[in-house]
Amino acid sequence: MTELISVIIPTYNRAYCLPRAIDSVLAQSHPIEKICVIDDGSTDNTQQLLQSNYPQIDYIRQENKGVSAARNEGIRKIKSQWIAFLDSDDEWLPHKIEKQLFELTQQPMYKLIHCDEVWIRNGVRVNAMNKHRKSGGDIFECCLPLCVISPSASIIQRELLLEVGLFDESLPACEDYDLWLRICSRYPVLYVNEKLLRKYGGHDDQLSRQHWGMDRFRVDALDRIIRGGFLQSGQAKAARDILTNKCQILISGAGKRGNQELVDKYQALLSMHQV
């Protein structure tokens, strides 16, 4: 496949692991046109590290705005037909890009491809639960309970991102969940059933450890996509069913904590989406 591909790596205070991510891109068996690191206002030695050790990389520094803003800045700067994302705490295996681009060559109608992954938590490999199982095709309903595509596993047509909209910068977390809903409600996705990257977890700066109640952000995304009015009837019903379930859980939790404001918020949301 001759199409050019560029990589966007957002980072914030991760000089301790960023070289592992970058080196895994440089070691790819398929050439990468451009590596763009978006520094989201790091206060560690990220800038010095990149300028000293990786002068060939496009380095963009911005004030701290969050991972969505960092990725979006990279999308605007890069003009390649295909964009791959890599989180700064993850690592690609050497043939990741080559194998995915080969599959896209065989099935060129697809606009997004992802793959399976190895999970490593606190230095120990762990098995993913069944709810995290990856798949391809029309996976919109699989995307509703939780995120089933990892940004680091994905290669996406830049035109597709411009069509459906970029990452939602108002979401502190679950911004990838929101994007996959918008894409998978319109298009099938291609999947390589092979573990082509390592995802590292357990560190304190993971978004999932910085925000309680991640379903709050998923409910926001579900609410917006339902109200968007472009879902097919079956998709809308499935999305409302998941939204209802998540709201009921959030209401129960908020009630136990005595947070009447949240109880009222999610009860009003439930009433609005009742058919």
C-alpha positions as a printed Julia matrix, in Angstrom:
275×3 Matrix{Float64}:
   0.0     0.0    0.0
   1.59    3.24  -1.13
  -0.61    5.68   0.78
   1.28    7.94   3.15
   0.64    7.53   6.86
   1.51    9.84   9.73
   1.42    9.28  13.48
   0.05   11.56  16.18
   1.37   11.07  19.73
  -0.25   13.3   22.39
   1.68   13.56  25.62
   1.63   15.29  28.98
   4.43   14.87  31.53
   5.41   11.46  30.21
   9.08   11.85  29.45
   9.52    8.67  31.51
   7.77    6.51  28.88
   7.55    8.63  25.71
  10.81    7.25  24.21
   9.35    3.73  24.29
   6.39    4.89  22.2
   8.5     6.88  19.74
  11.07    4.11  19.33
   8.27    1.67  18.51
   7.19    3.96  15.65
  10.74    4.35  14.36
  11.1     0.55  14.4
   8.07   -0.05  12.15
   8.65   -2.26   9.12
   6.53    0.11   7.01
   7.88    3.65   6.6
   6.08    6.46   8.4
   5.83    9.79   6.62
   5.7    11.97   9.72
   5.71   11.58  13.49
   3.98   14.44  15.26
   4.28   14.73  19.04
   1.81   17.17  20.59
   3.05   18.28  24.0
   0.0    19.31  26.01
   1.86   21.76  28.26
   4.25   19.32  29.96
   6.22   20.63  32.94
   8.79   17.8   32.93
  11.74   17.48  30.53
   9.67   16.35  27.53
  10.75   19.24  25.33
  14.45   18.82  26.08
  14.2    15.06  25.57
  12.65   15.41  22.12
  14.9    18.19  20.92
  18.02   16.33  22.03
  17.15   12.75  21.08
  14.52   13.01  18.33
  15.25   16.1   16.19
  13.58   14.44  13.17
  10.17   14.48  14.87
   7.65   17.28  14.46
   7.26   18.72  17.96
   4.3    20.97  18.76
   3.81   22.45  22.2
   0.52   23.92  23.36
  -0.9    25.08  26.65
  -2.56   22.34  28.66
  -5.95   21.72  27.05
  -6.36   17.94  27.31
  -5.74   14.94  25.12
  -8.58   15.72  22.69
  -7.21   19.17  21.93
  -3.74   17.69  21.49
  -4.94   15.05  19.02
  -7.04   17.62  17.15
  -4.05   19.91  16.78
  -2.13   17.05  15.24
  -4.98   16.24  12.84
  -5.04   19.85  11.66
  -1.27   19.91  11.13
  -0.97   16.58   9.32
  -2.08   16.24   5.7
  -1.46   12.53   5.1
  -4.36   10.44   3.83
  -4.04    8.06   6.78
  -3.53    8.97  10.43
  -2.48    6.58  13.18
  -2.75    7.47  16.84
  -0.4     6.28  19.56
  -0.8     7.17  23.22
   2.49    8.09  24.82
   2.31    5.24  27.33
   1.68    2.56  24.68
   3.99    0.7   22.3
   3.51   -0.72  18.81
   4.93   -4.07  17.76
   7.24   -3.81  14.71
   4.82   -5.0   12.0
   1.72   -3.22  13.27
   1.39   -0.63  10.52
   2.51   -2.98   7.74
  -0.08   -5.61   8.6
  -2.92   -3.13   8.94
  -2.11   -1.38   5.67
  -1.95   -4.75   3.92
  -5.49   -5.51   5.09
  -6.64   -2.12   3.88
  -5.14   -2.92   0.49
  -7.21   -6.09   0.33
 -10.39   -4.28   1.42
 -10.0    -0.65   0.35
 -13.61    0.3    1.07
 -12.86    0.64   4.79
 -11.98    3.98   6.36
 -10.9     2.75   9.81
  -8.93   -0.3   10.9
  -7.94   -1.46  14.37
  -6.33   -4.51  15.96
  -6.05   -6.54  19.13
  -3.65   -5.63  21.92
  -1.62   -6.95  24.83
  -2.46   -5.48  28.23
   0.29   -4.93  30.77
  -0.7    -3.57  34.18
   1.95   -2.7   36.76
   4.48   -4.66  34.75
   2.39   -7.84  34.56
   0.56   -9.11  31.5
  -3.18   -9.48  32.13
  -6.0   -10.99  30.12
  -8.73   -8.7   28.86
 -12.29   -9.48  29.96
 -14.83  -10.6   27.4
 -16.53   -7.19  27.44
 -13.34   -5.71  25.98
 -13.25   -8.19  23.09
 -12.43   -6.54  19.75
 -14.22   -7.13  16.47
 -14.89   -5.69  13.03
 -17.81   -4.96  10.74
 -20.9    -3.09  11.87
 -19.96   -2.76  15.53
 -22.03    0.26  16.62
 -24.0    -1.71  19.2
 -20.77   -3.26  20.52
 -19.45    0.28  21.05
 -22.38    1.36  23.25
 -21.51   -0.2   26.64
 -17.86    0.93  26.66
 -14.95    1.74  24.39
 -13.96   -1.26  22.24
 -11.41    0.44  19.98
  -8.14    1.7   21.39
  -6.81    4.91  19.8
  -3.35    3.32  19.71
  -4.77    0.41  17.68
  -6.43    2.56  15.04
  -5.57    3.88  11.6
  -8.15    6.32  10.23
  -8.64    8.2    6.99
  -8.12   11.88   7.66
 -11.17   12.7    5.5
 -13.33   10.52   7.76
 -12.27   12.51  10.8
 -13.12   15.75   9.03
 -16.49   14.29   8.01
 -17.71   13.06  11.41
 -15.94   15.71  13.49
 -12.77   15.6   15.54
 -12.35   14.6   19.18
 -14.77   16.39  21.52
 -12.64   18.75  23.58
 -15.41   19.27  26.15
 -15.1    15.68  27.39
 -12.44   15.22  30.11
 -12.41   11.47  29.35
 -14.14    8.92  27.08
 -13.43   11.19  24.13
 -12.45    8.12  22.09
 -15.74    6.39  23.01
 -17.59    9.43  21.66
 -15.65    9.42  18.38
 -16.13    5.68  17.79
 -19.88    6.09  18.26
 -19.98    8.76  15.57
 -17.88    6.71  13.16
 -19.37    3.27  13.8
 -22.93    4.53  13.51
 -22.16    5.35   9.87
 -19.45    2.97   8.7
 -18.25   -0.6    9.29
 -14.68   -0.99  10.54
 -11.91   -3.39   9.59
 -10.22   -5.47  12.26
  -6.94   -7.39  12.39
  -7.34  -10.24  14.88
  -3.75  -10.07  16.01
  -2.1    -8.43  19.01
  -0.05   -5.67  17.41
   0.53   -3.31  20.33
   1.17   -3.28  24.04
  -0.98   -1.12  26.3
   0.5    -0.25  29.67
  -1.71    0.51  32.65
  -1.63    1.01  36.37
   0.17    4.37  36.43
  -1.36    7.33  38.26
  -1.65    9.64  35.24
  -4.15    7.46  33.37
  -7.37    9.35  32.65
  -9.42    6.44  33.97
  -7.74    6.91  37.36
  -8.14   10.69  37.4
 -11.92   10.79  36.91
 -14.58    8.98  38.93
 -17.7     7.63  37.28
 -16.51    7.32  33.68
 -20.08    6.51  32.63
 -20.93   10.18  33.22
 -18.98   11.03  30.08
 -20.38    8.07  28.13
 -23.91    9.25  28.97
 -23.05   12.7   27.66
 -21.84   11.15  24.4
 -24.92    8.94  24.11
 -27.23   11.86  24.76
 -25.61   13.92  21.99
 -25.58   11.17  19.38
 -29.23   10.29  20.03
 -30.3    13.91  19.82
 -28.22   14.31  16.65
 -31.06   12.67  14.76
 -29.03   10.7   12.22
 -29.11    7.27  13.88
 -31.18    4.58  12.24
 -34.19    3.48  14.29
 -32.54    0.29  15.54
 -29.37    2.17  16.44
 -31.34    4.83  18.32
 -33.24    2.23  20.33
 -30.04    0.4   21.26
 -28.4     3.68  22.29
 -31.43    4.69  24.4
 -31.42    1.29  26.12
 -27.76    1.68  27.11
 -28.28    5.31  28.15
 -31.22    4.25  30.34
 -29.16    1.55  32.02
 -26.22    3.85  32.65
 -28.45    6.65  33.98
 -30.17    4.27  36.4
 -26.79    3.16  37.75
 -25.63    6.77  38.11
 -28.88    7.73  39.84
 -28.49    4.88  42.3
 -24.89    5.83  43.07
 -25.68    9.54  43.42
 -28.6     8.73  45.7
 -26.41    6.67  48.01
 -23.98    9.6   48.23
 -26.77   12.1   48.83
 -26.02   14.01  45.64
 -29.5    15.2   44.72
 -28.2    17.45  41.96
 -26.88   14.46  40.02
 -30.01   12.44  40.76
 -32.14   15.22  39.26
 -29.84   15.59  36.26
 -30.0    11.94  35.22
 -33.71   11.58  35.99
 -34.37   14.53  33.68
 -32.21   12.89  31.02
 -34.14    9.66  31.36
 -37.45   11.49  30.98
 -36.23   13.29  27.87
 -35.25   10.06  26.12
 -38.3     8.02  27.0
 -40.26    6.99  23.9
